[in-house]
């Protein structure tokens, strides 16, 4: 990375890399579980239990991770998180060989490591990124979700075919340790303590956010008194219902539901993720441009959320009615592209209402957003095992998206509520 770039650009690029590694380590099992299930004779309900176990650990440390990041710095907490989840990614194959219980425990511990990712980088961005750059910064970091997902979906089948499914976990897990070497050397939790930041950049950052001062201590339960917080939390829950269901079951849908052979699953599953990657960055830039042009922040957030949840819901309702594989993938890609609008909606709204407590607030709403990783993934497995209906799986996600849209439009705010 060029050394003459602003230091906040280094922060954004390295958080992007952390999210990318987070998702390749999270998604690899959605492909690997197909040969794993054949080797160990797991049914769909058992597969759903294994896939959802990650979210049990993920939900446990959301609020705690956010509080720790706000207090001790996002650099330290995110760095520890990456090291922890990378270790337990590598330990997944031997755990699977020893039994489902140990594999589930490994996945839970991996989830606990990944839990601090978003609270930590939101805490960092609340200190490093000015208001009129936040949507594009958050959008860029979040675009690592579909990029990491696409990478895992494409590369995992290749690794499985050439080396065996175990090596997906070994290779991907090792990447986190490489990332940490750069993170430790190039990032600080606060711009004022960075040894290489220029006075000009520090002034630009401080003019774009509140003056650099210690955030006051607020009990995390205090945030729950505000409807605007609940609006973000509900939107986060609804957004992640679709996210987790697709991350966990899309390869199986393409393989079993659409009849595509395993070798081609990754390439087809990559197309919606590629659409999402491009659209997330466009949505973040569009939201920031609208704010810079003078549109009220709240109107921008609601407009982007409407495009995101409304467009995604329509596509979810249509995807199983497609008569060809090409048609189904095209609808999924369109849904992913439209769903990216949420990047300029609820996804950045935390820093509007609580810039100094963004890590804590992200921890709270991501706790709600993790529940679908347990309930949604497991319930989808049950629906498939009992009914075989992919239409019911995607239709449920569509209804939940529309509920989230209504709640956000009714209760969201954009004024700062917490000091």
N, C-alpha and C positions, 0 to 999 in steps of 0.2 A: 504494500500500500504506500503511495507516495507520501513522503514526510512533510511536504509543503501544504498538504490539505489542512483545513481547519480541524482542530482536535475533536470537535463534536461530530465531524464526519467519521473519524476513526471509531468513536463510540457507537454510532449508528451502524456502521459496517460490521463491527464485531458483534453487536447484539443480533444483527441479521444472521451472522454465521452461527451464533448460539442457537437461535430459533431453528435454523436449517438442520443442525445436528440433532436438536431436540426432536424434530419430526421424523428424520430418517430413522432414529432409534425407536421412535414410537410406532411408526408405520410398518417397519420391516416384518413384524410378526403377523400382520394382516395378509402378507403373501406367504411367509414361511409356515403359517399354520396349516396351509393346504397340504404340503407333504408331511408336516408334523402329525396332523390328524390321521393321515393314512398309516404312518409308521406306528403310532400309539393307539390307533383305533378309537379316536374321540368322535362323539356325535356332535351335532350342531349346538345343542344346549351346553355341552361341556366346552366347546370352542367359545361360545358366548361368555361363559364364566371366566375363562382364561383371558379373553380380550378385555373384559370389563374390570378385571382385578387391578390393572394398572391405575384405573381411576380412583380406586379405594385409597391408595397411597397418595395420589395426586390431590385429593380433596383435603387430606389431613393437614397439610402444611401451607395452604393458601394464605390464610390470614396471618399466621405466624411468620411465614416468609415475607409478606409485605411489611409487617411491623419491624422485622429484623433489618430489611433493606432500608426502610426509612430511618432507622436508628443507627445502624452500623455501616450503611452504604451498599448500594446495589452491586458494586464491583465485587466485594468480598462474598456476599451471599450467592450471587449468580455463579461465581467461580467455584465455590464449594458444591453447588448444585450440579454443575456440569460434571465434575469429577465423580460425584456419587452415582449419578444416573449412568455414566459411561461404564463404571465398574460393574454395576448390576446388569447392564446390557450384555457385557462379556460373559457374565456368569449364567445367563439364561440357558444355554445348551446343556451344561452339566446338570443344572437343576432339573430340566425336563427329563433327562435320563434317569434321575432318581425318583421322579414321581410328580403328579399334578400338584400336590400340596406345596412342595418345595418350589416349583415353577411359579405358582401363584404368589408365594411369599417374595420371591425374587422380583416379580412384576410390581408388587406393592411397594417394595423398597425403591425400585427404579422410579415409580411414580412419585414417591416422596422427594427424590432428587429433582425431578423435572418440575415439581410444584412451585419452586421459587422463581422459575424463569420469567414469567410475565410480570409478577409483582416487582421483581428486581429491576427489569429494564424500564418499567413505568416509573419507578422511583428515580432511576437515573435520568430519564427524559424530563421529569418534572423539574430537575435542576439544570439540565444541559440544553434543553431545546426551547427556543422562544415560541410564543403562541402561534404566530403565523407560519411556523415550520413544522408544527406538531403532527398534523394529519398526514403529511407526506413522510415524516420520519417514522411514525407508527405504521403507516401503510407499507413502507419499504421493509421494516422489520417483520411485519405480519405476512408480507408476500413470500417470506421464507417458508411459511407453512405449506402453500401449494407447491413451491419449488422443491422443498425437502420431500414432500409427499410424492411428487412426480419422480424425483431421483430414486427414491426407495422403491417405487413401483416398477421402474424400468430396470434398475441395477439388481434388485433382489432376485428376480427369476434367473438372470444370467449367472449370478454367483451360485444360486441353488443348483442349477444344471451342471455347472463346471466343477464346483468344489463341495457341494452339499449345503443343506439349509443352515447348519451350525455356523458357517463362515459369514453369513449375513450379520450375525450378532458380533462376532469377533472383529470383523473389519470396521463396521460402523461404530462400535464401541470405542475403538482405538482413536478415532478422529477427535473425540472430546479432549483427550489428553494433549493432542497437538494444538487444538484451539486455546487451551488454557495457557500455554507458554506465551502466546501473543497477548492475550487478555491481561495477564499479570503485568506485562511490561508496558502496555500502551494506554491503559485506562485508569482513571481515578473516579471515585464516587462523586466528587464535587469539582466543578471547573476551576474554582479558586485555588485548589491545591495541585493542579496539574503543572508539572515543571516546565512544559513546553508551550503552554497556551500564551498567546500574545495578549497584550493589554487591549488591543482593538477587539479581538474576539470575545474576551471576557466582558467588556463593556457592552458589546452587541447582545450577548446572552442575558446579562442582567437587566438591560433595557427592555428585553422581550418577555421577561418574567418578573415576579416579585423580587425586590432586593434580596440578596443572599443572606438569609438569616435562619436560625434554627426554628423548625416547625414546633408549635406547641404540642404538648402531650394531650391527646384526646382518646378516651376509651373507645375501642373499635365499635362497641355497641351503640355509641352515640350516633354514628353514621346512619344506623338503621332507622332513625327517627324521621328521616327525610324521604319524601316520595320520589325525589329525583334520583336518589341512590337505588331505591327499589326499581325504578324504571330501567336503570342500567343493568341491574341484577337480573331482572326478568328477561330483558333483551339478550343478555349474555347466555342465560339458560337456553333460550329458544334458538339462538344462533348455534350453540354448541350441540344441541340435539342433532341437527342435520350434520354438523361437522363430524361428530364422533361416529354416527351411524355410517356415514360415507367412508370415513377413514378405515373403519373396521370391516364393513361389509361390501364396499364397492368391488374389490377384486373378486369376491365370491359371487356377487351379482353378475359381473361380466363373464365369469367362468361358468357358473351353473345356470344363472338366469337367462343369459344371452347365448350360451353355448359356445363360448370362445375358448380355445385351448390355452392352457396355462402359459405357454411360451409367448403368447400375444397379449396376455392380460395386462402386463405392465405398460406396454405401448399405448393401448386404448385407454387405460385408466389415467395415463399421463395427460391426455388431451384436456379434460376439464380442469386439471391442476394448472396447466399452462395458461389457459384462459383466465383463471383466477389470478395467477401471478401478474399478468399484464394489467388486468383490470383493477387490482388492489392498488397498484402504484398510480394508475390514472385517477382512481377515485380519491386517493389522498391528495394528489396535486390539485384536482378540481375543487375539493373542499377548501383547501388553503387559498386558492385563487378567488373563490367566491367570498371568503372572509376578507381578503385583501381589497377586493373591489367594493366592499361596504355592506354586503349582505349581513344581516344579524346572525350571530353565531348559532343561536337556537334554530333559526329557520334553516340554516345549512345542515345542521345535525338531523333535523326531521326530514328534510328533503332526501338526503343521502340514505337515511334509514328506510324510507318508503321505497326507494328504488331497490335497495338491498333485499329486504324481507318480502316485499310484494312480488318482485320479479322472480325470486327464488321459489316462492310458494307455487306460482303458476307452473314453473318448469317441473317441480316435483310431482305435481298432479298429472302432468302429461307424459313423463318419461316412460312409464310402463306400457303406454298405449302405442308407442312407436313400433312399426312393423318390421324394421330392420335394425341391425346392430349399428349401422351408421347413423340412423335417425336417433336412436337412444343416446348414443355418445354425443351427438350434436346438441340434443336438448340438455344433457347434463353439463356440457360446456357453456351453453347459454345461461343456465341457472347459476353456474359458478361465476360467470362474468358479472351478471346482475347482482348476485349476492355480495360481491366485493364492495358495493355501495356502502355497506355498513361500516367500512373503514373510516369514512367521514362522518358516521353517525355515532352509535353508542360506543364504538371501540376507542374513541379518543375523548369521549365526554368526561371520563374520570379526571383528566387534567384541566378541564374547564371549571369544574366545581370544586376541585381539591388539589391544586397543583403541588402543594407541599406534602400532601398525604396520598399521592397517587399510587404508591406501592401498597399501602394499607387498603385503599379503596379497591384497587385491582384484586388484591387478595380476597376481599369480601365478595366481589361480584364473580370472580373466577371460581370461588367455592360453589356458588350457584351454578356456574357454567360447567362444573365438573360432574354434577349429579347426572346429567344425561350420559356421561361416559360409563356410569354404572348401570343406571336404569334403562336408558335408551338402547345401549348395545345389547344388554342381556334380554330386554323385552323383544328386540328385533329378532334375536336368535330363537326365542320362544314362538313368536309369530310365524317365523319360517318353518320351524319344526312342526307346529300344530296345523298351519293352514297352507304353507308353501306360497303365500301371497306377497310378492314384492310390492304390488300396488298398495297393500295395506301398510307396509313399512314406510313407503315414501309419502303416502297420503297422510299418515299420522304426523310426519315431519312437516308437511305443508301447513296443516292446521295449527301446529305449535308455532310456526313462523308468523302466521297471521295474528295469533294472540299476542305475541311479543311486539309486533308492530303497533297494534292498538294501544297497548300499555305505554310504550315509549312515546307515541304521539300525544297521549293524554297527560303524562306526568313529567316528561324530561324538562330539565332546565339547563342553562348554559352560564349563568352567573356564578361567581365564586361563592361557595357556601361555607368553606372552612379555611381558617388561617393556620 
